Every structure is written in C-alpha cells, then in structure tokens.
Amino acid sequence: MARITLIWVTVAAAIGVPLAAAAASPLLQWRDPIYILAGFTGIVALGLMLLQPLLIAGYLPGLSGRLGRRVHLWIGGTLVVAIVIHVAGLWITSPPDMIDALLFSSPTPFSPFGVIAMWAIFAVALLAALRRRLGLRPRTWRIAHMLLAIVIVVGTVVHAILIEGTMETFSKAALCALVLAAAIKVMAGLRVWRKRATLPGESIARQ
C-alpha cells in the first residue's frame, strides 16, 4: 500500500506542481482568458504524456493490462482535444503568429517542434481510428505508433523547454525530464521483451 501511494503521489506531484507554478505566474496578469486557456491545455497535454508510457507498460497501480490500455486510449483522445484547444486558442488570440507557425516560417525557435509534435499526435489518432479499415498488422501498428510517439515526445519536450512563458523553469524541466525518461524506459523495455520472446522460436528453428 505504501508503494502504491508513493507512486501515485509522485505522478500527481510531477503533473500538479508545474500546473500550480504556472497558475501562480505573474505573467498571467497581462494575458487574455483565451490565451491562458490555450496555454494551460498545453501544460495539461505535457502532463498527460507522462502517463501514456506508464499506462502501456502497466507501471501505474490499478491500471494494468486491458484497463491500462483502455485508459491509454482515452488519454490519447484527450490529448487530441487538448491540442485542438491549445491551437484554436492561440489562433483566436494571434492568427498571424499561428499561420507563421503552421507554415514553419515563425521566427520563434519553439514553433516548428510544437507543430511537428501536433501533426504526429493527429497521425497516431488517425491511424488508431482507421487501423482496422487499413488492415494494419499488430507489428506494423506497434512500429508506426512507437516511431510517432518518439516524434511526439521529443517535439513536445523541446517545444516546452524553449518556451519562456508562464511555466516555472525548474518544475517544467523536471516534468520534461520525466516524460523523456518514462518514454525511453518503456520503449527500451518493450524492445528487450520482444527480443527475449523471440529467442525460443529462434532456437527451435535452428534445431
């Protein structure tokens, strides 16, 4: 029970502390409500990305196996909604800046990473929705999902780190580091697991 509590408290703090720190930022005094909503949906999306690899690997107590995969799917849908709100809010507050970002002509260095991560998230959602119609094999789906997940995580983390806004520096860096670490650990673990799983078949084939 103590271990379970510690895991959930750590995850909640990793997501909640950056949100609380951003909510206390003095920069919010000069922001429009729509801009604030757009910014905070981006922070929430970053926090949700920490949960995704943990869910798929079954690291979160009470959310393993089929339930964990189902919650992973729900959070994936929530991420899509959060990104749409994030982009729509920024578009409403500053259409020229969003056009420049989408056309990869923005002078801000963080814009292209965010746009690339956004399209990768949409691509995963589209593939998930059309997986059966496209007849994707499980292995093909896993490879495509993993490659796009790498683009999403790297793009989002670089995007967040380069932005100097309402997020507090240290809590933002800690959350980004945790997102990267979780993704790397889970992807490496899945690769090792697949390699070990193929060993018996390979030894039989050699015999």
Protein Blocks (a to p, Z undefined) as FASTA:
>chain_A
ZZmmmmmmmmmmmmmmmmmmmmmpmklmmpcfklmmmmmmmmmmmmmmmmmmmmmnopag
hiacjllmmmmmmmmmmmmmmmmmmmmmmmmmommlmmmmmnopafbfklmmmmmmmmmm
mmmmmmmmmmmmnopafklmmmmmmmmmmmmmmmmmmmmmmpccfbcfklmmmmmmmmmm
mmmmmmmmmmmmmmmmmmmmmmmmmZZ
